[in-house]
Amino acid sequence: MRIEVAGENALILYFGEETDPRVSAQVQRAVAETEARLGSAIIDLVPSYASLLVIYDPLQIDHLLVKRLLSDLGSDNADAEVSEGSLIKLPVWYSSESGPDLEALAERAGMSVDAVIDLHASTEYRVYAIGFAPGFAYLGQVDERIAAPRLSTPRQSVPRGSVAIADRQTAIYPAASPGGWNLIGRCPTRMFNPDAEPCMPVQVGDRVSFEPINKERYLELGGEL
């Protein structure tokens, strides 16, 4: 592990360079240890694929003490076991209507649309990070046979609930926003709702699986066209 300054009251802890469940487990263990060691001095903790951003209150604790308290997290977590996390099942309406890049992605992969859907829906994904927008969960890893690069020209607006692939990651857009990922379907589940408790159905370390549904079921579950 290495520690770097990320601002006047922030440090970032790096645990590796690759997308790997064991590195992700180290990050999750570090979150718990940091909470225990810093307590009320924490303003926010932002876990990612292989790092943890620690934002602290400089009125309660200084930079040198934070660094000293966290300096041995790497040795504590070196043999961290991979946490299973909670398994969250999310419905997806896969189609060319709900996923305008589905057919092109299938053609690029040299397989049928149904085969692409089967591969995407039969894989269990890990939530490695939440970012870009509230509720935007980065899920990995997509089967390499259907991995696809980002679009050369991003869309100005991607509908809320769009299920997408970029490289070996997949995600659900929590709100309408610009985006350059390949759209393959639509999920009716709200990925971020500030009025709900919890406000997001997944958190870093959870597992996600997708359940194919048809258009009618998508609408019954509150999906929008």
TASULNOR-V238130 format. One record per residue. SS is DSSP state (h for helix, s for strand, l for the rest). PHI is phi in whole degrees, 0 to 359 (NA if undefined). BURIAL is 1 if it has 24 or more other ideal C-beta (glycine too) atoms within 12 Angstrom, else 0. Layout:
SS&PHI&BURIAL / SS&PHI&BURIAL
//
This chain:
l&NA&1 / s&231&0 / s&241&1 / s&229&0 / s&289&0 / s&237&0 / s&157&0 / l&292&0 / l&222&0 / s&212&1 / s&233&1 / s&236&1 / s&255&1 / s&252&1 / l&247&1 / l&176&1 / l&239&0 / l&240&0 / l&281&1 / l&209&0 / h&303&1 / h&290&0 / h&295&1 / h&299&1 / h&295&1 / h&298&1 / h&299&1 / h&295&1 / h&296&1 / h&295&1 / h&301&1 / h&296&1 / h&294&1 / h&295&1 / h&300&0 / h&291&0 / h&276&1 / h&259&1 / h&54&0 / h&291&0 / h&285&1 / s&279&1 / s&268&0 / s&199&0 / s&235&1 / s&236&1 / s&283&1 / l&223&1 / l&306&1 / l&221&1 / s&213&1 / s&222&1 / s&270&1 / s&246&1 / s&250&1 / s&236&1 / l&272&0 / l&291&0 / l&280&0 / l&255&0 / l&207&1 / l&260&0 / h&302&1 / h&295&0 / h&291&0 / h&301&1 / h&298&1 / h&293&0 / h&294&1 / h&257&1 / l&295&0 / l&257&0 / h&299&1 / h&299&1 / h&290&0 / h&296&0 / h&256&1 / l&302&0 / l&250&0 / l&300&1 / l&280&0 / l&285&0 / l&284&1 / l&289&0 / l&66&1 / l&277&0 / s&263&0 / s&250&1 / s&258&0 / s&239&1 / s&282&1 / s&222&1 / s&267&1 / s&272&1 / l&186&1 / l&289&0 / l&286&0 / l&272&1 / l&228&1 / l&296&1 / l&257&1 / h&298&1 / h&293&0 / h&295&0 / h&294&1 / h&297&1 / h&296&0 / h&297&0 / h&279&1 / l&72&0 / l&217&0 / l&284&0 / h&299&1 / h&299&0 / h&293&0 / h&298&1 / h&300&1 / h&299&0 / h&294&1 / h&294&1 / h&280&1 / h&269&0 / l&265&1 / l&263&1 / s&253&1 / s&256&1 / s&279&1 / s&271&1 / s&198&1 / s&232&1 / l&191&0 / l&69&1 / l&208&0 / l&304&0 / l&90&1 / l&278&1 / s&264&1 / s&274&1 / s&248&1 / s&212&1 / l&251&1 / l&289&1 / l&308&1 / h&299&0 / h&290&0 / h&243&1 / l&296&1 / s&213&1 / l&291&0 / l&300&0 / l&297&1 / l&294&0 / l&235&0 / l&297&0 / s&286&0 / s&288&0 / s&211&0 / s&252&1 / l&297&1 / l&301&1 / l&90&1 / s&295&1 / s&263&1 / s&219&1 / s&233&1 / s&218&1 / s&56&0 / l&254&1 / s&250&1 / s&225&1 / s&198&1 / s&240&1 / l&290&1 / l&282&1 / l&206&1 / l&298&0 / s&197&1 / s&296&0 / s&186&1 / l&241&1 / l&276&1 / s&278&1 / s&271&1 / s&236&1 / s&180&1 / s&218&1 / l&248&1 / l&280&1 / l&288&1 / l&288&1 / l&276&1 / l&209&1 / l&220&0 / l&297&0 / l&268&0 / l&262&0 / l&224&0 / l&285&0 / l&281&0 / l&229&1 / l&284&1 / l&229&1 / l&221&1 / l&303&1 / l&100&1 / l&289&1 / s&248&1 / s&231&1 / s&233&1 / s&249&1 / s&245&1 / s&297&1 / s&226&1 / l&266&0 / h&298&1 / h&298&0 / h&294&0 / h&303&1 / h&290&0 / h&299&0 / l&275&0 / l&98&0 / l&294&1 / l&247&0 / l&264&0
//
